[in-house]
Amino acid sequence: MNERRLLLLHILTNYFERGYRFHKLESVATPRKQEAKAVFLIHGWGVRAVAMARLASALADEGFTVYNYDYPTSKRNIGEHSDIFLSLYRSVLNTEKPAAVFFITHSMGGILLRAVLAQMDEAECRRIEAAVMLGPPNRGSVLACFGDSRAARGINASLADMTPSPDSYVRNIPPPAFLPPVGIVAGRYDGKVSLNSTLLPDGLPCERTIVPCTHPGLRNPRYTLAPILRFFRSKTFSAD
């Protein structure tokens, strides 16, 4: 059984675990640690790390050391999730010391990253070479309104954080001390997050490209690997 299948089996076996951990996947041709490029993946609401497995495998094939984060999205609000992620992330950097750091997020994962960036100091933010957000509800999603009731909050602590209401969590995340280059990949047929909602709040720069897929399809490397790699390399989606 090859390394990719072993990783997938491991993730599936631990799907119902508590989570809050990174599934590490290294390239077969991983360079010396001091030259390694690390990419951190953060999945979206209602799924687990296995949802990002194909993308993780494709990135490892491109030479990245991949840290695919797993967390139970509904157990805590986004602010609490950000505290946990930041602690684990700092531990990885202190241990592994990669030469370059990148991020890829899907849906709510992008909001979690923004919450994490808001807690980082400037030096930590500047260490990130680039981040690509896939279908992020940066300005909220109307579907999140289903979680905005006392009963819903009792079983799902994070969904209401992403409503388009002016007083919702997602609309009030402080800007970071430094914003790394941010690229947004939106799905033309995304029925969960509108194209306008993917953009960062006014005043925060980002670049966006649109690909012909649905919201879950954004996790498929068939649609998003090429623009991700282009943005990582050039900090733009435009042709080199």
C-alpha positions as a LaTeX table, in Angstrom:
\begin{tabular}{lrrr}
\hline
Residue & $x$ (\AA) & $y$ (\AA) & $z$ (\AA) \\
\hline
Met1 & 0.00 & 0.00 & 0.00 \\
Asn2 & 1.54 & 3.33 & $-1.03$ \\
Glu3 & 1.96 & 6.36 & 1.22 \\
Arg4 & $-1.09$ & 8.17 & $-0.19$ \\
Arg5 & $-3.42$ & 5.25 & 0.52 \\
Leu6 & $-1.97$ & 4.82 & 3.98 \\
Leu7 & $-2.64$ & 8.49 & 4.71 \\
Leu8 & $-6.22$ & 8.21 & 3.49 \\
Leu9 & $-6.80$ & 5.06 & 5.54 \\
His10 & $-5.33$ & 6.78 & 8.59 \\
Ile11 & $-7.59$ & 9.80 & 8.17 \\
Leu12 & $-10.69$ & 7.64 & 7.64 \\
Thr13 & $-9.85$ & 5.50 & 10.66 \\
Asn14 & $-9.60$ & 8.61 & 12.82 \\
Tyr15 & $-12.53$ & 10.47 & 11.27 \\
Phe16 & $-14.54$ & 10.43 & 14.49 \\
Glu17 & $-11.63$ & 11.25 & 16.76 \\
Arg18 & $-11.48$ & 14.46 & 18.72 \\
Gly19 & $-9.30$ & 15.98 & 16.04 \\
Tyr20 & $-7.21$ & 19.10 & 16.61 \\
Arg21 & $-4.18$ & 17.64 & 14.91 \\
Phe22 & $-2.17$ & 17.83 & 11.71 \\
His23 & $-1.92$ & 14.90 & 9.30 \\
Lys24 & 1.55 & 15.25 & 7.83 \\
Leu25 & 2.29 & 14.15 & 4.28 \\
Glu26 & 5.75 & 14.48 & 2.80 \\
Ser27 & 6.83 & 14.38 & $-0.80$ \\
Val28 & 8.67 & 11.28 & $-1.94$ \\
Ala29 & 11.41 & 13.67 & $-2.99$ \\
Thr30 & 11.33 & 15.84 & 0.14 \\
Pro31 & 14.36 & 18.18 & 0.21 \\
Arg32 & 16.50 & 18.86 & 3.24 \\
Lys33 & 14.41 & 20.20 & 6.10 \\
Gln34 & 15.95 & 23.66 & 5.91 \\
Glu35 & 14.79 & 23.86 & 2.27 \\
Ala36 & 11.33 & 22.38 & 2.78 \\
Lys37 & 8.21 & 24.23 & 1.70 \\
Ala38 & 5.38 & 23.68 & 4.18 \\
Val39 & 1.75 & 24.11 & 3.23 \\
Phe40 & $-0.98$ & 24.08 & 5.87 \\
Leu41 & $-4.47$ & 22.98 & 4.81 \\
Ile42 & $-7.59$ & 23.97 & 6.77 \\
His43 & $-10.88$ & 22.37 & 5.77 \\
Gly44 & $-14.30$ & 23.95 & 5.95 \\
Trp45 & $-17.46$ & 23.56 & 7.97 \\
Gly46 & $-19.15$ & 20.18 & 8.39 \\
Val47 & $-16.32$ & 17.97 & 7.10 \\
Arg48 & $-12.99$ & 16.68 & 8.38 \\
Ala49 & $-9.44$ & 16.54 & 7.04 \\
Val50 & $-10.26$ & 13.66 & 4.71 \\
Ala51 & $-12.13$ & 16.16 & 2.53 \\
Met52 & $-8.77$ & 17.76 & 1.66 \\
Ala53 & $-6.92$ & 14.48 & 1.09 \\
Arg54 & $-6.80$ & 14.65 & $-2.72$ \\
Leu55 & $-5.48$ & 18.18 & $-2.64$ \\
Ala56 & $-2.96$ & 17.23 & 0.06 \\
Ser57 & $-1.68$ & 14.36 & $-2.07$ \\
Ala58 & $-1.39$ & 16.55 & $-5.17$ \\
Leu59 & 0.60 & 19.15 & $-3.23$ \\
Ala60 & 2.96 & 16.51 & $-1.85$ \\
Asp61 & 3.55 & 15.38 & $-5.43$ \\
Glu62 & 4.59 & 18.96 & $-6.16$ \\
Gly63 & 7.28 & 18.82 & $-3.48$ \\
Phe64 & 5.49 & 20.37 & $-0.50$ \\
Thr65 & 5.43 & 19.01 & 3.03 \\
Val66 & 1.71 & 19.07 & 3.76 \\
Tyr67 & 0.08 & 19.60 & 7.14 \\
Asn68 & $-3.60$ & 18.76 & 6.71 \\
Tyr69 & $-5.41$ & 20.10 & 9.78 \\
Asp70 & $-8.29$ & 18.12 & 11.26 \\
Tyr71 & $-10.84$ & 19.63 & 13.64 \\
Pro72 & $-14.53$ & 19.09 & 14.50 \\
Thr73 & $-15.98$ & 22.32 & 13.13 \\
Ser74 & $-19.22$ & 22.42 & 15.09 \\
Lys75 & $-17.77$ & 21.77 & 18.56 \\
Arg76 & $-16.43$ & 25.28 & 19.17 \\
Asn77 & $-16.85$ & 28.78 & 17.82 \\
Ile78 & $-14.29$ & 30.14 & 15.37 \\
Gly79 & $-12.48$ & 32.20 & 17.98 \\
Glu80 & $-11.91$ & 29.11 & 20.12 \\
His81 & $-10.82$ & 27.11 & 17.09 \\
Ser82 & $-8.27$ & 29.82 & 16.25 \\
Asp83 & $-6.69$ & 29.60 & 19.71 \\
Ile84 & $-6.19$ & 25.85 & 19.35 \\
Phe85 & $-4.90$ & 26.05 & 15.79 \\
Leu86 & $-2.39$ & 28.79 & 16.56 \\
Ser87 & $-0.89$ & 26.83 & 19.45 \\
Leu88 & $-0.47$ & 23.71 & 17.30 \\
Tyr89 & 0.84 & 25.69 & 14.33 \\
Arg90 & 3.49 & 27.41 & 16.42 \\
Ser91 & 4.59 & 24.04 & 17.76 \\
Val92 & 5.04 & 22.68 & 14.23 \\
Leu93 & 7.09 & 25.69 & 13.14 \\
Asn94 & 9.31 & 25.49 & 16.22 \\
Thr95 & 9.94 & 21.80 & 15.62 \\
Glu96 & 10.13 & 21.56 & 11.82 \\
Lys97 & 11.49 & 25.03 & 10.95 \\
Pro98 & 10.44 & 25.00 & 7.27 \\
Ala99 & 12.09 & 27.42 & 4.88 \\
Ala100 & 8.77 & 28.63 & 3.46 \\
Val101 & 5.18 & 28.56 & 4.75 \\
Phe102 & 2.00 & 28.60 & 2.67 \\
Phe103 & $-1.71$ & 28.18 & 3.48 \\
Ile104 & $-4.67$ & 26.73 & 1.62 \\
Thr105 & $-8.13$ & 26.96 & 3.15 \\
His106 & $-11.58$ & 25.90 & 2.08 \\
Ser107 & $-14.78$ & 27.71 & 3.09 \\
Met108 & $-14.85$ & 28.25 & 6.89 \\
Gly109 & $-11.16$ & 27.36 & 6.96 \\
Gly110 & $-10.47$ & 30.78 & 5.44 \\
Ile111 & $-12.30$ & 32.49 & 8.28 \\
Leu112 & $-10.35$ & 30.43 & 10.78 \\
Leu113 & $-7.12$ & 31.56 & 9.10 \\
Arg114 & $-8.18$ & 35.20 & 9.31 \\
Ala115 & $-8.88$ & 34.76 & 13.02 \\
Val116 & $-5.45$ & 33.19 & 13.47 \\
Leu117 & $-3.71$ & 35.99 & 11.54 \\
Ala118 & $-5.42$ & 38.55 & 13.77 \\
Gln119 & $-3.66$ & 36.97 & 16.77 \\
Met120 & $-0.21$ & 36.73 & 15.20 \\
Asp121 & 2.48 & 39.35 & 15.58 \\
Glu122 & 3.91 & 40.99 & 12.47 \\
Ala123 & 6.93 & 38.68 & 12.26 \\
Glu124 & 4.69 & 35.60 & 12.30 \\
Cys125 & 2.46 & 37.03 & 9.59 \\
Arg126 & 5.43 & 37.94 & 7.41 \\
Arg127 & 6.71 & 34.37 & 7.63 \\
Ile128 & 3.77 & 33.26 & 5.49 \\
Glu129 & 4.71 & 33.44 & 1.82 \\
Ala130 & 1.13 & 33.33 & 0.52 \\
Ala131 & $-2.35$ & 32.04 & 1.30 \\
Val132 & $-5.01$ & 30.77 & $-1.09$ \\
Met133 & $-8.62$ & 30.70 & 0.12 \\
Leu134 & $-11.05$ & 28.42 & $-1.72$ \\
Gly135 & $-14.62$ & 29.71 & $-1.55$ \\
Pro136 & $-14.26$ & 31.65 & 1.72 \\
Pro137 & $-17.39$ & 33.32 & 3.16 \\
Asn138 & $-15.38$ & 36.43 & 4.03 \\
Arg139 & $-18.49$ & 38.60 & 4.00 \\
Gly140 & $-20.77$ & 35.91 & 5.35 \\
Ser141 & $-23.11$ & 33.33 & 3.85 \\
Val142 & $-26.90$ & 33.37 & 4.01 \\
Leu143 & $-26.84$ & 29.61 & 4.64 \\
Ala144 & $-25.11$ & 30.28 & 7.95 \\
Cys145 & $-28.31$ & 31.94 & 9.14 \\
Phe146 & $-29.67$ & 28.44 & 9.79 \\
Gly147 & $-27.25$ & 28.27 & 12.69 \\
Asp148 & $-28.28$ & 31.59 & 14.18 \\
Ser149 & $-30.79$ & 30.46 & 16.78 \\
Arg150 & $-30.50$ & 29.36 & 20.38 \\
Ala151 & $-31.40$ & 25.78 & 19.51 \\
Ala152 & $-28.94$ & 25.63 & 16.61 \\
Arg153 & $-26.13$ & 27.14 & 18.65 \\
Gly154 & $-26.64$ & 24.39 & 21.20 \\
Ile155 & $-25.50$ & 21.78 & 18.70 \\
Asn156 & $-23.33$ & 23.87 & 16.38 \\
Ala157 & $-21.11$ & 26.54 & 17.85 \\
Ser158 & $-19.51$ & 27.90 & 14.66 \\
Leu159 & $-22.12$ & 28.21 & 11.91 \\
Ala160 & $-23.70$ & 31.43 & 13.21 \\
Asp161 & $-20.25$ & 33.06 & 13.23 \\
Met162 & $-20.50$ & 33.26 & 9.43 \\
Thr163 & $-23.80$ & 35.05 & 8.84 \\
Pro164 & $-23.77$ & 38.20 & 6.65 \\
Ser165 & $-25.13$ & 40.27 & 9.52 \\
Pro166 & $-23.02$ & 43.38 & 10.28 \\
Asp167 & $-22.53$ & 42.21 & 13.87 \\
Ser168 & $-21.52$ & 38.63 & 13.03 \\
Tyr169 & $-18.08$ & 37.29 & 13.94 \\
Val170 & $-16.84$ & 37.06 & 10.36 \\
Arg171 & $-17.69$ & 40.72 & 9.69 \\
Asn172 & $-15.70$ & 41.89 & 12.71 \\
Ile173 & $-12.39$ & 40.03 & 12.62 \\
Pro174 & $-9.60$ & 42.57 & 13.23 \\
Pro175 & $-7.10$ & 43.07 & 10.40 \\
Pro176 & $-3.73$ & 41.40 & 10.90 \\
Ala177 & $-0.52$ & 43.19 & 11.79 \\
Phe178 & 0.60 & 42.28 & 8.27 \\
Leu179 & $-1.46$ & 40.64 & 5.55 \\
Pro180 & 0.45 & 38.07 & 3.48 \\
Pro181 & $-0.44$ & 37.88 & $-0.23$ \\
Val182 & $-3.96$ & 36.42 & $-0.41$ \\
Gly183 & $-5.44$ & 34.75 & $-3.46$ \\
Ile184 & $-9.09$ & 33.72 & $-3.59$ \\
Val185 & $-10.40$ & 30.96 & $-5.82$ \\
Ala186 & $-14.18$ & 31.12 & $-6.20$ \\
Gly187 & $-16.47$ & 28.54 & $-7.80$ \\
Arg188 & $-18.66$ & 29.83 & $-10.59$ \\
Tyr189 & $-21.38$ & 27.33 & $-9.57$ \\
Asp190 & $-20.92$ & 27.69 & $-5.81$ \\
Gly191 & $-24.37$ & 27.57 & $-4.26$ \\
Lys192 & $-23.15$ & 28.16 & $-0.70$ \\
Val193 & $-20.95$ & 31.25 & $-0.92$ \\
Ser194 & $-21.70$ & 34.02 & $-3.41$ \\
Leu195 & $-18.92$ & 35.48 & $-5.53$ \\
Asn196 & $-19.19$ & 38.84 & $-3.78$ \\
Ser197 & $-18.98$ & 37.22 & $-0.35$ \\
Thr198 & $-15.63$ & 35.61 & $-1.11$ \\
Leu199 & $-13.81$ & 38.95 & $-1.18$ \\
Leu200 & $-11.95$ & 40.18 & 1.88 \\
Pro201 & $-13.47$ & 43.10 & 3.81 \\
Asp202 & $-13.04$ & 46.54 & 2.29 \\
Gly203 & $-9.51$ & 47.80 & 2.62 \\
Leu204 & $-7.81$ & 44.40 & 2.65 \\
Pro205 & $-6.12$ & 43.59 & $-0.67$ \\
Cys206 & $-6.55$ & 40.25 & $-2.41$ \\
Glu207 & $-6.63$ & 38.80 & $-5.89$ \\
Arg208 & $-9.41$ & 36.54 & $-7.12$ \\
Thr209 & $-9.92$ & 34.05 & $-9.90$ \\
Ile210 & $-13.07$ & 32.08 & $-10.77$ \\
Val211 & $-13.09$ & 28.43 & $-11.78$ \\
Pro212 & $-15.97$ & 26.35 & $-13.21$ \\
Cys213 & $-16.97$ & 24.23 & $-10.21$ \\
Thr214 & $-19.23$ & 23.97 & $-7.17$ \\
His215 & $-18.36$ & 24.69 & $-3.55$ \\
Pro216 & $-17.17$ & 21.11 & $-2.78$ \\
Gly217 & $-15.47$ & 21.02 & $-6.18$ \\
Leu218 & $-13.03$ & 23.68 & $-5.01$ \\
Arg219 & $-11.29$ & 20.93 & $-3.01$ \\
Asn220 & $-10.66$ & 19.00 & $-6.24$ \\
Pro221 & $-7.11$ & 19.58 & $-7.56$ \\
Arg222 & $-8.50$ & 19.22 & $-11.08$ \\
Tyr223 & $-9.98$ & 22.71 & $-10.71$ \\
Thr224 & $-7.72$ & 24.45 & $-8.23$ \\
Leu225 & $-4.20$ & 23.00 & $-8.16$ \\
Ala226 & $-2.96$ & 25.02 & $-11.15$ \\
Pro227 & $-4.14$ & 28.43 & $-9.85$ \\
Ile228 & $-2.87$ & 27.58 & $-6.36$ \\
Leu229 & 0.62 & 26.80 & $-7.63$ \\
Arg230 & 0.61 & 29.88 & $-9.85$ \\
Phe231 & $-0.30$ & 32.12 & $-6.94$ \\
Phe232 & 2.27 & 30.51 & $-4.66$ \\
Arg233 & 4.94 & 31.06 & $-7.28$ \\
Ser234 & 4.06 & 34.52 & $-8.57$ \\
Lys235 & 1.62 & 36.01 & $-6.01$ \\
Thr236 & $-0.84$ & 36.48 & $-8.87$ \\
Phe237 & $-3.28$ & 34.36 & $-10.86$ \\
Ser238 & $-2.24$ & 36.05 & $-14.08$ \\
Ala239 & $-0.21$ & 34.05 & $-16.58$ \\
Asp240 & 3.53 & 34.15 & $-15.96$ \\
\hline
\end{tabular}
